[in-house]
Amino acid sequence: MGNSTCKKQLSNNPDRTWWQEEGYPAYGTDNNKADYCQLSFLGAHGFDGNNHELSVTQIAFPSGGWIDNPSTVKMGYLSPDNYGFNIWNYISSCRLLKDPVPDGNGGYTGGYLSWEGLLQGTHMLLGYKSDAVGDGSEMQEMANRLVGENYFTKQNIQNAYFSTYVKDDNTHRNNICRIIAQNSDVANNDWIDSYNPYITVNNSYTIITCYIP
């Protein structure tokens, strides 16, 4: 089983290449950044071409530049270069995991479908169907929930995320949070210090959405 001995990296000025696979494009550096850590958090702006009916496929970075192609983001030990430690990835970006939209040919495109390819050994991608709204206290609270400190009961990844960001208060009331998980087992049973780092990777996924009706 995995453990929580993470390699910690922190930056208030992250670069898009930190989340992009080497060779996707050639200047991706995720082996030394996001895919080098078990838990990766990215706070950035989502962009959907100013058409809110479409799903977000671009992420803007404060350092400049975009992740404008979700297929360049691949996390986990089975990513194309067969290297990666990432287990959970949280991208706090408005509408990143919206519902897919009709593609005109009887199928669907965009939304969370755009980001499923990220899971190459990574267990879960945490994000938002709605705009991402918070007051700045959430990361500390989620950390407390994950480890069971500062009067919080220890929770698994799914419950710690939803309990922190979806609340019946003035700030979080309208958040619609969503998780893409490789399967229901990891979605329900992954804890910060208990998980299987070598899960089976296939084309089936579990989608979990949390909101207040």
N, C-alpha and C positions, 0 to 999 in steps of 0.2 A: 504494500500500500504506500501511497505517497505521504509526504510529510510537509510541514509548513516552513521549512528552511529556505525561504525565498532569497533570491539575489535582488536586493533593493536598488532601484534607480529612480530618481525623481528629477523632473525638470518642469519649469513653468513656461518653457519655450520649446516644446517638442517639434520634431520634424516629421513630415509625412513618411519619409523613407524608413522610419523606425518600425512602421507597421507593414511595410511592403516586403514581399519575398525577394530574395536575391534572384536576379534573372527575370523578375516580374515587376517592374523593369530591372534593367541590369544594375541600377544603383540602389536597390532595396537593401536595407541593413537590419532586418528584423532578427537575424541570428544573434546580434549583439544587443538588441533592445527588447522589443515586445515579446519575441519568441524565446528570449533568454530567461524570462521570468514566468513563474507559474501563474500569477495573477497580474493581468495587465489592465490598467485604467487609462482611458483617453477621454478628456473633456474638450470638445471641439464643436464647431458649428456645422449643422447639416444644411444642404442646399438642394432644392428640387426644381430649379429653373423658374422659381416664382409661380409654379403651378401646383397648388396644394393637393390636387387630385392625383398627381404623380407621386411616386415614392422616392425617398432620398437615395441617391446613388453617389453623392459627392460629399466629402468632408473637408472643410476649410481649416487650415492650421494658422495659429497666430504668427508663426515664423515665416509664413508665406507658402503658397502652393496648395495643392489639393490632392486628396486621394479621389480620383475621378473615375476609377475603374475598380469595382469591388473584387474582380478576379485577381488583382495583384496582392490581395490580402489573404494569406494562407498560414494558419497557425497549427503547430503540433508536430509530433515526431514523424508523421507521415506526409509532411509538406514536401513539395517537389524535390528539395535537396536532402530529404530524409534527415532533417535536423530540426529540433524544436522541443522546448520544455513547457510551452504554454498550456495551461489546463482551463483557465477561465479568462474570458476577455469581456470587459465592460466598456462599451462605447457610449458615453453620455452625449448624445447628439440628437437634436429634434427630428422626430419622425423617421429615424433610420430604419425601423422595423415595421413600417406600415403594411397594411394588407396589399397583396399583389393586385394589379389591375388587369382587365381583359386585354389580350394582345391582338384582338381582331381576327384570330384564327381558331377560336374556340378554346384557347388556353389562357394562361395568365403569365404576367411578367412583372418584374420590379418588386418593390417591397422587400420583405424578408427573403424572398427567393434569390435576390441579388447577392445576399451575404451568406447563403448556406455553404458555399465553397470555402469559407474561412475555416470550417471545422475539419481539420486534417489531423486529428488526434486531440485537438482542443475539445473539451467536454461541452462548453456552453458559451454562447454569445449573449450578453445581457444588454438590453437597450430599451428604446421607447417606440411605441406606436404613435404616441401623441408628441406634443412639444415637451421638452425636458425642463421641469420647473423645480427649483430648490432654493434653499436659503444659505447654503454654504456649510451647514453642519452635518450633512448626510454622510460624507465619507468616514468621519470619525464614528458616527453612530453605527454604520454598517460594519466597520472594523470591530467595534465592541460586541456587536451581535455575532459576528463570526467566531470570536474567541471566548465570548461569555465573560466580559469584564465590565466594570463600572455599572453594576446593578442590572446589566442586561443578561438574559438567559441565552446560552449558546444556541445558535441555529445553524441549519445547513445553508448552503449557498443560496438556493432558491428562496427560502423563507426570509433570510437576512436581507436579501435584495428587495423583495416585495414589501416587507414590513417597514423598511426604511423609507422607501420612495413613494409608496401609495398609502396615504393616511387621510382620515376625515378631518382635515384642518384647512386653514385658509391658503396654505402654500401648496400642499401635495394632493388636494382633493381631485383635481382633474388630470393627474398623471395617469397614463395608461402604459404600464411597463410590460415588456415582453421578453421572453427567453427563447432562443433557439438552442435546443439540446440534442446531442447525438442520439440519445434514446431516453426513455422514461426512467430507466434505472439511475443514470447519472443525475438526471433532473431532480429526482426525489431523494437520492442517497449520498450526494457529494457533500462532504464537510471540508473545511479548510485544512484539516490534518488527517483526513481519511478519504481516499479515492484511489481508483485504479489508473495509473498513468498510461496504460497501454490498452485502451478500449478498442473495440472493433470499429472501423470507419466504413460507412456505406452511404448509400444515397437516400436513406430514410431518416427522418428527423422528427423530433417532438417539439411542438410549438405551445408555449404556455403564456397566457395573457392574464394580467392582473389589473383590475380597475374597480372603482366604486360606482355602482349603478346610479 
